[in-house]
Amino acid sequence: MDFTTFMVMYASPLVLAGSIAAVFIWAAKGKTPDWVKSDRSE
């Protein structure tokens, strides 16, 4: 397997899945940022 095949077939789905997982983990465990809190209070 050459580098191009790896980047197209494996790296792209892994990055996509990792990004989606990071959003869900941040939503479940993270705190709301201060700039979001200030927008909601106004």
PyMOL Python script that loads the backbone (N, CA, C, O; Angstrom):
from pymol import cmd

cmd.read_pdbstr("""\
ATOM      1  N   MET A   1       0.855  -1.184   0.000  1.00  0.00           N
ATOM      2  CA  MET A   1       0.000   0.000   0.000  1.00  0.00           C
ATOM      3  C   MET A   1       0.896   1.241   0.000  1.00  0.00           C
ATOM      4  O   MET A   1       1.799   1.374   0.827  1.00  0.00           O
ATOM      5  N   ASP A   2       0.633   2.127  -0.926  1.00  0.00           N
ATOM      6  CA  ASP A   2       1.422   3.350  -0.968  1.00  0.00           C
ATOM      7  C   ASP A   2       0.754   4.449  -0.139  1.00  0.00           C
ATOM      8  O   ASP A   2      -0.348   4.282   0.383  1.00  0.00           O
ATOM      9  N   PHE A   3       1.442   5.548  -0.039  1.00  0.00           N
ATOM     10  CA  PHE A   3       0.987   6.633   0.835  1.00  0.00           C
ATOM     11  C   PHE A   3      -0.331   7.230   0.354  1.00  0.00           C
ATOM     12  O   PHE A   3      -1.192   7.566   1.167  1.00  0.00           O
ATOM     13  N   THR A   4      -0.493   7.364  -0.959  1.00  0.00           N
ATOM     14  CA  THR A   4      -1.720   7.960  -1.492  1.00  0.00           C
ATOM     15  C   THR A   4      -2.930   7.098  -1.171  1.00  0.00           C
ATOM     16  O   THR A   4      -3.979   7.617  -0.789  1.00  0.00           O
ATOM     17  N   THR A   5      -2.793   5.796  -1.323  1.00  0.00           N
ATOM     18  CA  THR A   5      -3.899   4.889  -1.009  1.00  0.00           C
ATOM     19  C   THR A   5      -4.263   4.987   0.467  1.00  0.00           C
ATOM     20  O   THR A   5      -5.442   5.005   0.819  1.00  0.00           O
ATOM     21  N   PHE A   6      -3.262   5.050   1.320  1.00  0.00           N
ATOM     22  CA  PHE A   6      -3.525   5.185   2.748  1.00  0.00           C
ATOM     23  C   PHE A   6      -4.277   6.475   3.050  1.00  0.00           C
ATOM     24  O   PHE A   6      -5.250   6.469   3.804  1.00  0.00           O
ATOM     25  N   MET A   7      -3.825   7.585   2.458  1.00  0.00           N
ATOM     26  CA  MET A   7      -4.458   8.877   2.734  1.00  0.00           C
ATOM     27  C   MET A   7      -5.903   8.914   2.263  1.00  0.00           C
ATOM     28  O   MET A   7      -6.756   9.499   2.931  1.00  0.00           O
ATOM     29  N   VAL A   8      -6.191   8.297   1.123  1.00  0.00           N
ATOM     30  CA  VAL A   8      -7.540   8.353   0.567  1.00  0.00           C
ATOM     31  C   VAL A   8      -8.455   7.351   1.254  1.00  0.00           C
ATOM     32  O   VAL A   8      -9.587   7.687   1.600  1.00  0.00           O
ATOM     33  N   MET A   9      -7.985   6.130   1.456  1.00  0.00           N
ATOM     34  CA  MET A   9      -8.862   5.050   1.907  1.00  0.00           C
ATOM     35  C   MET A   9      -8.990   4.973   3.426  1.00  0.00           C
ATOM     36  O   MET A   9     -10.042   4.582   3.931  1.00  0.00           O
ATOM     37  N   TYR A  10      -7.950   5.336   4.158  1.00  0.00           N
ATOM     38  CA  TYR A  10      -7.963   5.131   5.605  1.00  0.00           C
ATOM     39  C   TYR A  10      -7.914   6.428   6.403  1.00  0.00           C
ATOM     40  O   TYR A  10      -8.665   6.581   7.367  1.00  0.00           O
ATOM     41  N   ALA A  11      -7.062   7.347   6.030  1.00  0.00           N
ATOM     42  CA  ALA A  11      -6.875   8.550   6.842  1.00  0.00           C
ATOM     43  C   ALA A  11      -8.111   9.450   6.821  1.00  0.00           C
ATOM     44  O   ALA A  11      -8.492   9.999   7.854  1.00  0.00           O
ATOM     45  N   SER A  12      -8.733   9.603   5.662  1.00  0.00           N
ATOM     46  CA  SER A  12      -9.901  10.486   5.576  1.00  0.00           C
ATOM     47  C   SER A  12     -11.057  10.018   6.458  1.00  0.00           C
ATOM     48  O   SER A  12     -11.581  10.825   7.226  1.00  0.00           O
ATOM     49  N   PRO A  13     -11.482   8.750   6.385  1.00  0.00           N
ATOM     50  CA  PRO A  13     -12.554   8.313   7.293  1.00  0.00           C
ATOM     51  C   PRO A  13     -12.156   8.381   8.763  1.00  0.00           C
ATOM     52  O   PRO A  13     -12.996   8.674   9.615  1.00  0.00           O
ATOM     53  N   LEU A  14     -10.895   8.118   9.072  1.00  0.00           N
ATOM     54  CA  LEU A  14     -10.465   8.190  10.466  1.00  0.00           C
ATOM     55  C   LEU A  14     -10.530   9.623  10.991  1.00  0.00           C
ATOM     56  O   LEU A  14     -10.956   9.848  12.124  1.00  0.00           O
ATOM     57  N   VAL A  15     -10.119  10.576  10.190  1.00  0.00           N
ATOM     58  CA  VAL A  15     -10.187  11.978  10.607  1.00  0.00           C
ATOM     59  C   VAL A  15     -11.638  12.413  10.767  1.00  0.00           C
ATOM     60  O   VAL A  15     -11.977  13.110  11.723  1.00  0.00           O
ATOM     61  N   LEU A  16     -12.495  12.004   9.838  1.00  0.00           N
ATOM     62  CA  LEU A  16     -13.913  12.354   9.931  1.00  0.00           C
ATOM     63  C   LEU A  16     -14.542  11.756  11.183  1.00  0.00           C
ATOM     64  O   LEU A  16     -15.232  12.456  11.924  1.00  0.00           O
ATOM     65  N   ALA A  17     -14.310  10.472  11.425  1.00  0.00           N
ATOM     66  CA  ALA A  17     -14.871   9.817  12.608  1.00  0.00           C
ATOM     67  C   ALA A  17     -14.302  10.430  13.890  1.00  0.00           C
ATOM     68  O   ALA A  17     -15.026  10.608  14.869  1.00  0.00           O
ATOM     69  N   GLY A  18     -13.026  10.747  13.884  1.00  0.00           N
ATOM     70  CA  GLY A  18     -12.418  11.368  15.054  1.00  0.00           C
ATOM     71  C   GLY A  18     -12.986  12.742  15.351  1.00  0.00           C
ATOM     72  O   GLY A  18     -13.175  13.105  16.512  1.00  0.00           O
ATOM     73  N   SER A  19     -13.257  13.501  14.308  1.00  0.00           N
ATOM     74  CA  SER A  19     -13.839  14.830  14.497  1.00  0.00           C
ATOM     75  C   SER A  19     -15.248  14.741  15.068  1.00  0.00           C
ATOM     76  O   SER A  19     -15.604  15.488  15.979  1.00  0.00           O
ATOM     77  N   ILE A  20     -16.046  13.828  14.531  1.00  0.00           N
ATOM     78  CA  ILE A  20     -17.411  13.655  15.038  1.00  0.00           C
ATOM     79  C   ILE A  20     -17.380  13.171  16.484  1.00  0.00           C
ATOM     80  O   ILE A  20     -18.147  13.656  17.316  1.00  0.00           O
ATOM     81  N   ALA A  21     -16.501  12.221  16.787  1.00  0.00           N
ATOM     82  CA  ALA A  21     -16.396  11.716  18.151  1.00  0.00           C
ATOM     83  C   ALA A  21     -15.943  12.821  19.105  1.00  0.00           C
ATOM     84  O   ALA A  21     -16.433  12.907  20.231  1.00  0.00           O
ATOM     85  N   ALA A  22     -15.016  13.662  18.662  1.00  0.00           N
ATOM     86  CA  ALA A  22     -14.541  14.748  19.522  1.00  0.00           C
ATOM     87  C   ALA A  22     -15.662  15.723  19.857  1.00  0.00           C
ATOM     88  O   ALA A  22     -15.737  16.217  20.982  1.00  0.00           O
ATOM     89  N   VAL A  23     -16.530  16.004  18.895  1.00  0.00           N
ATOM     90  CA  VAL A  23     -17.657  16.903  19.155  1.00  0.00           C
ATOM     91  C   VAL A  23     -18.592  16.299  20.193  1.00  0.00           C
ATOM     92  O   VAL A  23     -19.034  16.995  21.107  1.00  0.00           O
ATOM     93  N   PHE A  24     -18.900  15.005  20.061  1.00  0.00           N
ATOM     94  CA  PHE A  24     -19.804  14.379  21.020  1.00  0.00           C
ATOM     95  C   PHE A  24     -19.172  14.270  22.404  1.00  0.00           C
ATOM     96  O   PHE A  24     -19.862  14.452  23.407  1.00  0.00           O
ATOM     97  N   ILE A  25     -17.881  13.977  22.479  1.00  0.00           N
ATOM     98  CA  ILE A  25     -17.205  13.904  23.777  1.00  0.00           C
ATOM     99  C   ILE A  25     -17.170  15.286  24.427  1.00  0.00           C
ATOM    100  O   ILE A  25     -17.390  15.415  25.632  1.00  0.00           O
ATOM    101  N   TRP A  26     -16.892  16.321  23.625  1.00  0.00           N
ATOM    102  CA  TRP A  26     -16.874  17.680  24.169  1.00  0.00           C
ATOM    103  C   TRP A  26     -18.263  18.079  24.657  1.00  0.00           C
ATOM    104  O   TRP A  26     -18.392  18.721  25.699  1.00  0.00           O
ATOM    105  N   ALA A  27     -19.298  17.704  23.916  1.00  0.00           N
ATOM    106  CA  ALA A  27     -20.661  18.048  24.326  1.00  0.00           C
ATOM    107  C   ALA A  27     -21.056  17.320  25.605  1.00  0.00           C
ATOM    108  O   ALA A  27     -21.795  17.865  26.425  1.00  0.00           O
ATOM    109  N   ALA A  28     -20.575  16.100  25.781  1.00  0.00           N
ATOM    110  CA  ALA A  28     -20.951  15.318  26.950  1.00  0.00           C
ATOM    111  C   ALA A  28     -20.175  15.737  28.199  1.00  0.00           C
ATOM    112  O   ALA A  28     -20.737  15.758  29.294  1.00  0.00           O
ATOM    113  N   LYS A  29     -18.897  16.069  28.049  1.00  0.00           N
ATOM    114  CA  LYS A  29     -18.054  16.289  29.218  1.00  0.00           C
ATOM    115  C   LYS A  29     -17.579  17.722  29.379  1.00  0.00           C
ATOM    116  O   LYS A  29     -17.200  18.130  30.477  1.00  0.00           O
ATOM    117  N   GLY A  30     -17.594  18.484  28.309  1.00  0.00           N
ATOM    118  CA  GLY A  30     -17.018  19.819  28.355  1.00  0.00           C
ATOM    119  C   GLY A  30     -17.950  20.843  28.968  1.00  0.00           C
ATOM    120  O   GLY A  30     -19.155  20.619  29.090  1.00  0.00           O
ATOM    121  N   LYS A  31     -17.374  21.969  29.352  1.00  0.00           N
ATOM    122  CA  LYS A  31     -18.167  23.074  29.868  1.00  0.00           C
ATOM    123  C   LYS A  31     -18.566  23.984  28.715  1.00  0.00           C
ATOM    124  O   LYS A  31     -17.931  23.983  27.661  1.00  0.00           O
ATOM    125  N   THR A  32     -19.609  24.750  28.923  1.00  0.00           N
ATOM    126  CA  THR A  32     -20.022  25.733  27.928  1.00  0.00           C
ATOM    127  C   THR A  32     -19.026  26.888  27.929  1.00  0.00           C
ATOM    128  O   THR A  32     -18.700  27.414  28.993  1.00  0.00           O
ATOM    129  N   PRO A  33     -18.539  27.289  26.768  1.00  0.00           N
ATOM    130  CA  PRO A  33     -17.589  28.408  26.729  1.00  0.00           C
ATOM    131  C   PRO A  33     -18.220  29.699  27.241  1.00  0.00           C
ATOM    132  O   PRO A  33     -19.438  29.872  27.189  1.00  0.00           O
ATOM    133  N   ASP A  34     -17.378  30.596  27.733  1.00  0.00           N
ATOM    134  CA  ASP A  34     -17.872  31.846  28.307  1.00  0.00           C
ATOM    135  C   ASP A  34     -18.602  32.699  27.277  1.00  0.00           C
ATOM    136  O   ASP A  34     -19.578  33.369  27.618  1.00  0.00           O
ATOM    137  N   TRP A  35     -18.149  32.687  26.023  1.00  0.00           N
ATOM    138  CA  TRP A  35     -18.799  33.534  25.020  1.00  0.00           C
ATOM    139  C   TRP A  35     -20.195  33.020  24.688  1.00  0.00           C
ATOM    140  O   TRP A  35     -21.053  33.800  24.275  1.00  0.00           O
ATOM    141  N   VAL A  36     -20.439  31.716  24.862  1.00  0.00           N
ATOM    142  CA  VAL A  36     -21.790  31.192  24.641  1.00  0.00           C
ATOM    143  C   VAL A  36     -22.683  31.585  25.814  1.00  0.00           C
ATOM    144  O   VAL A  36     -23.844  31.945  25.619  1.00  0.00           O
ATOM    145  N   LYS A  37     -22.147  31.518  27.025  1.00  0.00           N
ATOM    146  CA  LYS A  37     -22.928  31.908  28.200  1.00  0.00           C
ATOM    147  C   LYS A  37     -23.324  33.377  28.129  1.00  0.00           C
ATOM    148  O   LYS A  37     -24.449  33.731  28.484  1.00  0.00           O
ATOM    149  N   SER A  38     -22.421  34.232  27.678  1.00  0.00           N
ATOM    150  CA  SER A  38     -22.736  35.659  27.621  1.00  0.00           C
ATOM    151  C   SER A  38     -23.795  35.942  26.564  1.00  0.00           C
ATOM    152  O   SER A  38     -24.614  36.842  26.751  1.00  0.00           O
ATOM    153  N   ASP A  39     -23.803  35.201  25.460  1.00  0.00           N
ATOM    154  CA  ASP A  39     -24.832  35.403  24.435  1.00  0.00           C
ATOM    155  C   ASP A  39     -26.199  34.970  24.941  1.00  0.00           C
ATOM    156  O   ASP A  39     -27.202  35.607  24.622  1.00  0.00           O
ATOM    157  N   ARG A  40     -26.255  33.921  25.706  1.00  0.00           N
ATOM    158  CA  ARG A  40     -27.542  33.418  26.187  1.00  0.00           C
ATOM    159  C   ARG A  40     -28.138  34.317  27.266  1.00  0.00           C
ATOM    160  O   ARG A  40     -29.359  34.404  27.393  1.00  0.00           O
ATOM    161  N   SER A  41     -27.294  34.980  28.039  1.00  0.00           N
ATOM    162  CA  SER A  41     -27.805  35.788  29.141  1.00  0.00           C
ATOM    163  C   SER A  41     -28.394  37.111  28.663  1.00  0.00           C
ATOM    164  O   SER A  41     -29.189  37.725  29.374  1.00  0.00           O
ATOM    165  N   GLU A  42     -28.018  37.553  27.480  1.00  0.00           N
ATOM    166  CA  GLU A  42     -28.507  38.853  27.005  1.00  0.00           C
ATOM    167  C   GLU A  42     -29.886  38.751  26.408  1.00  0.00           C
ATOM    168  O   GLU A  42     -30.442  39.755  25.962  1.00  0.00           O
TER     169      GLU A  42
END
""", "prot")
cmd.dss("prot")
cmd.show_as("cartoon", "prot")
cmd.util.cbc("prot")
cmd.orient("prot")
